[in-house]
Amino acid sequence: MPLDDHALQVTVALALPDRAWLVALRLPAGATVDEAVERSGLRARAPGVDQANLTLAIFGKPITPATVLRDGDRVELLRPLLLDPKQARRRRAREG
């Protein structure tokens, strides 16, 4: 992908309980989330993560792999929640 004056600066993030990665990328205008994730190499760095159940987001808002990026976006690879946050709060309230 050739870069031009309209190149984008984006970050791709993946967080695990014991480790987190942030990869800064420079991509051409019109690049998609899928292209950013592929170029980041993060899927290969976390082979134990269930790749099929990752959700993609930009600043916490779910998006699709075909979403076109904007300068400054932070693409997040989100793991599924183990427990619904409402249920967790209820459990803590009962136990506390």
Rosetta silent file (secondary structure, phi, psi, omega in degrees, C-alpha in Angstrom):
SEQUENCE: MPLDDHALQVTVALALPDRAWLVALRLPAGATVDEAVERSGLRARAPGVDQANLTLAIFGKPITPATVLRDGDRVELLRPLLLDPKQARRRRAREG
SCORE:     score description
SCORE:     0.000 S_00000001
   1 L     0.000  112.889  178.286    0.000    0.000    0.000 S_00000001
   2 L   -72.902  142.130  178.642    1.671    3.226   -1.046 S_00000001
   3 L   -96.779  146.890  176.458    1.426    6.091    1.407 S_00000001
   4 L  -129.560 -167.304 -179.433    0.606    9.631    0.334 S_00000001
   5 L   -64.985  -15.174 -177.392    0.077   12.977    2.005 S_00000001
   6 L  -102.882   26.809 -179.757   -3.253   11.706    3.318 S_00000001
   7 L   -63.959  150.242 -178.965   -1.827    8.787    5.295 S_00000001
   8 E  -103.767  144.160  170.222   -3.596    7.826    8.506 S_00000001
   9 E  -104.391  118.235  178.041   -2.087    7.273   11.925 S_00000001
  10 E  -132.897  162.502  176.722   -4.023    4.524   13.717 S_00000001
  11 E  -125.109  140.129  174.911   -3.432    2.227   16.674 S_00000001
  12 E  -114.891  131.732 -174.542   -4.507   -1.393   16.996 S_00000001
  13 E  -125.964  142.635  172.775   -4.978   -2.720   20.547 S_00000001
  14 E  -141.741  127.712  179.961   -5.407   -6.131   22.136 S_00000001
  15 E  -121.680  132.348  173.739   -5.575   -6.668   25.889 S_00000001
  16 L  -115.030  167.943 -179.307   -5.352   -9.962   27.740 S_00000001
  17 L   -57.401  -31.884 -175.856   -5.546  -10.407   31.523 S_00000001
  18 L  -112.724   -0.237 -176.975   -1.756  -10.541   31.804 S_00000001
  19 L  -161.466  150.357  177.065   -0.553   -8.569   28.787 S_00000001
  20 E  -138.193  149.502  177.542   -1.579   -5.827   26.381 S_00000001
  21 E  -127.043  139.441  170.257   -0.343   -4.697   22.978 S_00000001
  22 E  -128.312  121.500 -179.162   -0.675   -1.352   21.211 S_00000001
  23 E  -117.633  117.615  177.731    0.611   -1.225   17.655 S_00000001
  24 E   -86.556  134.366 -178.890    0.887    2.152   15.932 S_00000001
  25 E  -131.369  152.151  171.188    0.453    2.051   12.169 S_00000001
  26 E  -116.344  118.618 -175.350    0.626    4.456    9.281 S_00000001
  27 E  -127.004  156.509  178.023   -1.848    3.451    6.576 S_00000001
  28 L   -71.491  154.232  175.377   -3.061    5.019    3.341 S_00000001
  29 L   -55.379  140.354 -179.314   -6.338    6.920    3.270 S_00000001
  30 L    91.260   -1.727  178.803   -9.222    4.530    2.669 S_00000001
  31 L   -66.130  150.113 -178.153   -7.670    1.678    4.664 S_00000001
  32 E  -104.394  167.844  176.538  -10.101   -0.600    6.479 S_00000001
  33 H   -58.923  -43.490  179.868  -10.172   -2.070    9.958 S_00000001
  34 H   -58.075  -42.650  178.454   -9.399   -5.496    8.490 S_00000001
  35 H   -64.141  -40.922 -179.887   -6.255   -4.135    6.812 S_00000001
  36 H   -65.088  -44.035  179.831   -5.112   -2.504   10.058 S_00000001
  37 H   -62.744  -43.645  179.616   -5.633   -5.690   12.082 S_00000001
  38 H   -62.048  -47.342 -179.212   -3.745   -7.730    9.493 S_00000001
  39 H   -66.308  -27.303 -178.162   -0.829   -5.274    9.354 S_00000001
  40 H   -69.392  -29.750 -177.678   -0.642   -5.098   13.167 S_00000001
  41 L    74.397    9.411 -175.388    0.185   -8.801   13.483 S_00000001
  42 H   -68.424  -31.136  178.999   -1.725   -8.968   16.769 S_00000001
  43 H   -61.438  -37.890  179.758   -3.713  -12.066   15.861 S_00000001
  44 H   -73.727  -26.813 -178.810   -0.450  -14.020   15.577 S_00000001
  45 H   -75.349  -16.810 -177.540    0.874  -12.637   18.886 S_00000001
  46 L  -126.802   67.034 -175.243   -2.032  -14.088   20.849 S_00000001
  47 L   -65.458  -22.074  179.907   -2.480  -17.637   19.512 S_00000001
  48 L   -79.838   -8.081 -178.530   -4.380  -18.770   22.625 S_00000001
  49 L   -82.682  135.918  177.889   -7.156  -16.233   22.049 S_00000001
  50 L   -69.923   94.791 -174.503  -10.332  -17.511   20.386 S_00000001
  51 H   -61.223  -32.245 -177.047  -10.004  -15.469   17.188 S_00000001
  52 H   -67.886  -23.816 -177.225  -13.502  -16.369   15.972 S_00000001
  53 H  -104.562   12.387  175.752  -15.111  -14.679   18.987 S_00000001
  54 L   -75.864  140.057  173.702  -13.181  -11.407   18.961 S_00000001
  55 E  -103.622  140.406  176.238  -15.259   -8.290   18.451 S_00000001
  56 E   -96.992  140.783  179.725  -13.796   -5.345   16.572 S_00000001
  57 E  -147.105  158.056  169.422  -14.348   -1.836   17.882 S_00000001
  58 E  -119.752  116.875 -175.742  -13.095    1.706   17.437 S_00000001
  59 L    48.643   43.331  175.019  -12.853    3.445   20.809 S_00000001
  60 L    85.305   -6.623 -179.743  -15.270    0.853   22.264 S_00000001
  61 E   -96.491  119.228 -178.645  -17.922    1.157   19.547 S_00000001
  62 E   -58.243  139.460 -179.474  -18.446   -2.144   17.669 S_00000001
  63 L  -141.293  176.395  178.305  -17.673   -1.993   13.956 S_00000001
  64 L  -103.405  162.360  177.898  -17.182   -4.369   11.019 S_00000001
  65 L   -60.338  -25.231 -178.022  -13.885   -5.384    9.371 S_00000001
  66 L   -84.443   -1.328 -179.875  -14.889   -3.346    6.299 S_00000001
  67 L   -60.917  131.981  178.527  -15.176   -0.079    8.258 S_00000001
  68 E   -80.961  132.824 -176.562  -13.002    2.628    6.715 S_00000001
  69 L   -79.688  155.593  172.472  -10.551    4.129    9.191 S_00000001
  70 L  -119.534  156.410 -179.713  -10.093    7.788   10.074 S_00000001
  71 L   -57.066  131.950  177.968   -6.920    9.442   11.249 S_00000001
  72 L    90.889   -3.852 -179.413   -6.363    8.855   14.966 S_00000001
  73 L   -62.653  148.189  170.659   -8.652    5.811   15.292 S_00000001
  74 E  -116.837  108.888  178.429   -7.848    3.138   17.880 S_00000001
  75 E   -83.752  130.289 -178.045   -8.961   -0.275   16.628 S_00000001
  76 E  -118.017  134.055  171.996   -9.625   -2.678   19.492 S_00000001
  77 E   -98.559  108.656 -172.289   -9.775   -6.470   19.363 S_00000001
  78 E  -103.575  130.648  175.258  -12.193   -7.267   22.188 S_00000001
  79 L   -80.072  154.798  177.613  -12.532  -10.643   23.881 S_00000001
  80 L   -64.072  148.427  175.755  -16.009  -11.828   24.893 S_00000001
  81 L   -69.789  139.127  176.905  -17.120  -10.909   28.403 S_00000001
  82 L   -81.474  -25.426 -179.058  -16.927  -13.797   30.853 S_00000001
  83 L  -147.822  137.183  176.887  -19.715  -12.326   32.961 S_00000001
  84 L   -59.963  129.439 -178.942  -22.375   -9.741   32.260 S_00000001
  85 H   -55.510  -35.052  177.929  -21.366   -6.513   34.092 S_00000001
  86 H   -65.350  -41.752  178.436  -24.873   -6.179   35.581 S_00000001
  87 H   -65.206  -38.870  179.116  -24.662   -9.689   37.004 S_00000001
  88 H   -62.444  -43.018  178.419  -21.205   -8.960   38.423 S_00000001
  89 H   -63.645  -42.537  178.561  -22.525   -5.841   40.220 S_00000001
  90 H   -61.653  -42.004  179.449  -25.475   -7.785   41.623 S_00000001
  91 H   -62.929  -45.576  179.632  -23.145  -10.514   42.870 S_00000001
  92 H   -63.395  -38.182 -179.720  -20.848   -7.973   44.566 S_00000001
  93 H   -65.876  -39.528  178.730  -23.879   -6.257   46.165 S_00000001
  94 H   -67.361  -39.685 -176.176  -25.150   -9.562   47.567 S_00000001
  95 H   -81.123  -22.785 -174.013  -21.717  -10.551   48.876 S_00000001
  96 L   -87.650    0.000    0.000  -20.782   -7.102   50.203 S_00000001
